[in-house]
């Protein structure tokens, strides 16, 4: 039984909707700003922030501001609605949702504690109502016409890729007729402070796979795709041909130097798809811009592909690292790479990592023959997932 992608939806710092995101990427315009404007923080660090307030997001979603939804939920609602509309899903079908997040409703929780810490009799409890990760999934379900199975996944940066994997399994076991899969995460001071404490944030726009890379830029956004069984889909973008989730269990936040988890995830995803490494046209790399991640992923590339590494790039210099949403955002871009023959540039790259000498794609291309795309999402704790999309 084949699984196909029938709809896509995306929100990032580049804008709301597929057209705005693709136009910005084509023009080489990054969504990374030098400091947060919407997010209240004393840090002046580059971030991929959507320059739209929560009130404006409520208006865009046609949801009364009185519902007081978290930013994570609002970003997810906008992307899921676009994906469902794009897919033209029959509302009488069993429509499922597998949504991922790491931040949850932290943006609202922070507002609560601003007042509560000063006076423990103060603070609006509605601000903590959306804190739990599943609260955003429930809000998306309620506002997007999800009428069947729904659940939440939180496995750090691999979350949305794992949502795709679970969605495919739901279809294979006939739990749903179609399923929306992906993730949503909003910027918050909590995550900005947390990553700063790990000393992996760059003070400049990030430079994935560059020898001078100095860390990542956090971002926010949502990316979702609609999956259906091939025999039940009238039209589709491409096939989800393979996937794998592996864990190298190396360290709480770092990947192994030899890229064990990444190598296993990539090789097993190809094996499931019945493809050889030489069949891959393009890799949308995890490529965060940190010293550890890019070296580890490069090591895994060399192990799997040898001297014949396919065209690859990281799109995080456009969007920032959107954490649990990253696998969804990059799944959307990977699907469009096949469907529209697009290849994405790796912004800010100048010189390769000396140990590996790998050069990512640095120029936007369109009209290409792209038959197979691998997209990688590697999370904290060594949780590594790879997806394979084919024409």
Buried (B, 14 or more C-beta within 10 A) or exposed (E): EBBBBBBBBBBBBBBBBBEBBBEBBEEEEBBBBEEBEBBEBEEEBBBBBBEBEBEBBBEBBEBEEEBBBBBBBBBBBBBBBBBBEBBEBEEEBBBBBBBBBBBBBBBBBBBBEEBBEEEEEEBEEEBBBBBBBBBBBBBBBBBBBBBBBBBBBBBBBBBBBBBBBBBBEBBEEEBBBBBBBBBBBBBBBBBBEEBBEBEBBBEBBBBBBBBEBBBBBBBBBBBBBBBBBBEBBEEBBBBBBBBBBBBBEBEEBBBBEBBBBBBBBBBBBBEBBEBEBEBBBBBBBBBBBBBBBBBBBBBBBBBBBEEEBBBBBBBBBBBBBBBBBBBBBBBBBBBBBBBEBBBBBBBBBEEBBEEBEBBBBEEBBEEBEBBBBBBBBBBBBBBBBBBBBBB
